């Protein structure tokens, strides 16, 4: 049973974290022909990272793409792009997306360890198990069944942790093998945080064993709470702790009517061919899981206009409405909100000025749970 203090202030550890999707691929974060004043080039992204850092964001997450599709005609490589953003900032932590298959854990461990030293510990990784079969075929990588992709990712994470923490790392897995491997220098202590995505049973099971952070698609607080309860119960049985990040697409405007009008325009100007093609790929990937579920199993056409069901988190309205809904997600178990925007530079700045302070005020007034005796 949980009891509560009458009133206390949220500490920095208790405060919900904020991250943004780095637009290091073209096309923005919605599959729509609406104007998106967002650039995928390095100059735009350096300035965006500096704005985000000054606006109270904790993390930036780069994307990994190897082929064009769904509006993403151009793609910058995630690890090197992450390093460039780190060089332009002082506090922001950047999460580099890494895809097992193209990356070997020995290479990734060495790359990230070096960047960890160069940036005083501000690099993290997001291990992406993969959903686009055509991309794997295009670059000559084998396509594994759904749960096999997560098994490989789990081995990848175990290899990263072993290389980063053991003097002589030996590992005999089905996908990776190491024999008395010693990486020097190792990353700073603690080693880089490890994120992963997914909503399937295999994704949650993997996170409950090895990941520091679990990122899931946008959803209602009620549905997020179900995932949180499942993953944390499993993690407790594994003597492990994992934090939860929730995807959301934010449209913060002075009035709810104005915000809803922007959403309606995004959907009205959606590219049906691209949205349906994206939906076909991601739903097929999920159906391949034993339970026939995945990140996009219940996504509608409107949901799929934003890659990761960001509209379903409902951060659309006035700053105060959005702040209250963020608190609802936090109560459901979210530790981080991963945000996409239509016009990144200006909207990240607006969000930092008008939404994050309201969230902090609401957190300070929120009774915090304490363990019952």
N, C-alpha and C positions, 0 to 999 in steps of 0.2 A: 504494500500500500504506500502511496506517496502523500506526503503532507507538504505544506507551503509556508514560507515566511509571509508575514503580512505585507511587507514591502522591503525591497532591497534593490540595489542597482546591479545591472548586468556588468560583469567584469569583461575585460578584453577577450578572455578565453570563451566566455559565454556568448559574446556578440556574434551575430550571424555574419558570415564573410560574403564578399561580393567579388565576382569574377566576370570577365567579358570574353566573348568569342573574338579572337583576333581575325580580322578579315584579310588573311594572307592568301586567299583565293578570290578570284573575281566573282561578281554577281551578287554580292551582299549576302544577307541571311534570310531572304525570302525569295521563293521562286515566282517572281512577279515582275511585270513590266512597269510597275510604279517607279517613280524616280527614287533612287537611293544615293544620297550624297555621301557615298562611302567609297574610299579607294583601297585597292589591294597592294599598292606600291609601298616601298619602304619609307619614303618621306611622310606619306600620310600616316603610316602606322607608328613611326617614331613619335610624331606629335600626339597621336591618339594615346599611346602608352603614357606619355608625360601628363596628358590631361587626366587620364584615368587614375594615375598615381596621386595627383593633386586633388582628385575628387573623392578619394576615400576607397578606391578599389584595392583589393588585396592581391588578386591574381588576374593573369591574362592567359587564355588557352589558345594555342595555335592549332590549326587544322592540318590534317595530313590527307593529301590527294595526289594521285599519280597520273590520273587521266582526266580529260575534260568531261563534263556532263552536268546537266541540271543547272545551267547558268554559270558553272565554274570553268570557264574556258582556260584561264591561266591560274597556275598554282605555284607559290613559292614553297620550297622545302622547309619543313617545320623546325628542325633543330637549329639550323643556321639562322633562320629568321628569328627564332626565340633569342638567340645570343645577341643579335643586333638590337632587339628591343631592350634586353638587359643592359647593354652598353649605353643606352639612351636614358636609363632611369636609375634610381638610387634605392628604392624600397620595394617596388613591385616585384612579385614572384611570377615567373613565367613558366607555364606548363607546356612542355614540348610533346606533341603527339608522336608516338612511335608505333609502327605496325609490324608485329612479328611476321616473319616471312622475308620481306625486303631487308629488315634489320636482323642482325645476329646479336644476341645479348652481350657478347664480348665487345663488339664495336660500340653498342649503345652504352654499356657500362663505362667504357673509357672516354667516349665523347662527353657524357654527362658529368663524370667525375672531374674532368678538366674544366668544364664550364662552371661547375660548382665552386671550384677554387677561384676562377677568374672573376666571379660575381659575388663572392662572399656568401655562398649558400642560397642563391635566389632562383635556382633552376629546379624544376620538378618534371615528372614524366606522366603522360597519359597513355596507357597501353591499350591500343585499339585492336580488338579482335578481328574486325573486318565484316562488312556486310555486302560489298559490291563485287559479285563474282566476276563481272566483266573486267574490272580493274585488275584482278589477280591474273586473269587470262592474258590481258594485254601486256603485262610485264613478265610473263613466263613463270609465275608463281603457282604452285598447286593450290587448289581450292579444297579445303577440308569441310567435313560435315559440321553442323552448328556446334555441338558440344565438343568436338575435336578442336575447333578453333579456340574455345575457352580453355581446354586442357593445355594447348600449346601456350596460350597467354599466361596461364598459371606457372608453367615451367619457366617461361621467360622471366617472370617476376621473381620466382625463387632463385633463378640464376643471377639476376641483378643483385638481389640482396646478399647472396652468398659471395659474389665477387667483391661487393662493396664492404663486407664485414669480416670475411675470413682471410687469414694469411695464405692458406693453401686450400683453394676451393676445388673439391671433387664432386662431381654430380653425374649421375647416370639416369637420364630421362629418356622418354621415347622420342623427343624432338631435339634435345640438346645434351651434349656430354662435355664435361670438363675434367681435366686430370692435373691436380696440384697446381692450379692456376693462381698466380699471385699478381694482383693489380697494384701498382705503385706509381703515383700516389693514389690512395683511396680518396673518396670524397670527404669533405668535412663532416664532423659529427654534430648532429645526426645526419644520416645520409638523405639524399633527395626524397621528397614525398612521392608516393606512387598512387596515381589515380587510375581508374578504369571506368568504362561505361557499361550500360546494358540494363535490361529489365527482365530478362528471362531467368528461369530457375538456375541455369548454369552460371549466368553472370553473378547472381546474388551469392550462390555457393562459393564461387571463386573469391569474391570480395570478402566473404566471411572468413576466409582462410589466410589471404595474403596481402590484400590491398589496404592502403591507408585511407583512401577515399573512393566512394562509389558514386558515379554520376548517372542520373537517370533522366529520362525524357520528362517533359512538362506534364503535369497532371493536377488534379484537385488535391486539396489537403487530405481528404478521406482516402484517396487511392495511394497517395504518397505514404500515409501512415501504415497502410497494409504492407508495403514493401519494407519500410523501416522496421516494423515489428518482426518481419520474417528474417531480415538480414542480421539484425542485432541479436535475435535469439540464437541464430546459428553461430554468429561470431562469439557469443558468450560460451557456447559449448566448445568452441575451438580455442578458448582463452585468448581471444583476439578482439581488438577494437577497430571499428571502421566508422568514418564520418560520411555524411550523406550530402551530395550536391544535387540540386534540382534545376533543370533547364527552364528558362522563361524568356519570352520576347516582350520587352517593355515598351509601352506606348504611353508616356506620361505627358499630359496636356493640362491646360488650365481648367477645362471642363471635361466631364465624362463624355458628353455629346461629341466634342471635338476628337477625343481619343477613339471613340467607337467609329467615327466617320473615317479616320485613317485606316483602321482595321478593315472596314468595309471596302475601302478603295484598294487595299492590298489584295484582298480576295477577288474583287471584281476584275482586277488587272492581272490575275494569276495566269501563268502559262499552262494551259490544261495538258498539253502534250508532255511537257517536262514534269509536271506534278504527277501525272499518272504513271509515267515511266519510272520516276523515283519511287512511287508507292509500290509498283510491281516488284522492283528489286528488293526493297527493304522488307516487304511482307513475305516474299518468298524466303528470304534469309531467316525470318522468324518462324515460319511454318516448318522449317527443317529441324527445329528443336523437337525433342521428344514430346513436349506438352503442346506443341503447335503454337507457341506464344513467342513474342519478342517485343522489342521496343515499340514497334508500330502496329501491333496486332489489332488494336481497336481504333486506329487513326482514321478520321474521315478525310475527304478531299481538302476541306478547309484546314484541318490540322496539318496536313502534309505540305501546305504552302510554306510553312516554316519547318525547316529540316527536322527539328527535334521536338515537335509538338509544343513549341513555345507558347502558342496562344492558349493552350489548355490550362496553363498556370494562372491566367487571368490577371496579369499585371498590366491592365489596360484601364486608364481612367485618370483621376486627379492624383497628385502626389500623395495626398492623405489616404485615398482609397488603396493605392498601391502599397503604401507602407503597412496598412492594416492587413492586407492580404499576404505580405511577406511575413508578418508575425504569425498568421495562420499556418503558413508553410513551416515556420520554425517550430510551432507547437506540435506539428505533425512529425517532427524529427529532422527537418532540414538544417544542416549546418552551414550551407553555402547556397547562394543563388547565382547561377551561371546565365548571364544576360546577353541577348542579342538586341540590336537596335536597327532602325531604318537609316538614320543619318548619324553615324557613330560619334564623330567628334563632338558635335553640338549636343547630342542627346546624352552622351556619357557625362558631359559637364553639367547639363540640366539635372540629371538624375543625382549626381553628387551634391548639387547645391540644394535641391528641393525634396528629394526622397530620402536619402541616407540619413540626414539629420532627424527626420521624423521617425525613422526606424529606431534610431538610438534613443529618442525620447520615449517611444513606446516600450522598448526593451527595459529602460530604466524603471518604468512604472509596472513592469510585469513581475508578479510573484514568482520566485524561482523555487524549484522543487528541492527538498532535502530528503535524505534517506530516512525512512521511518524506523523507529527502534523496534 
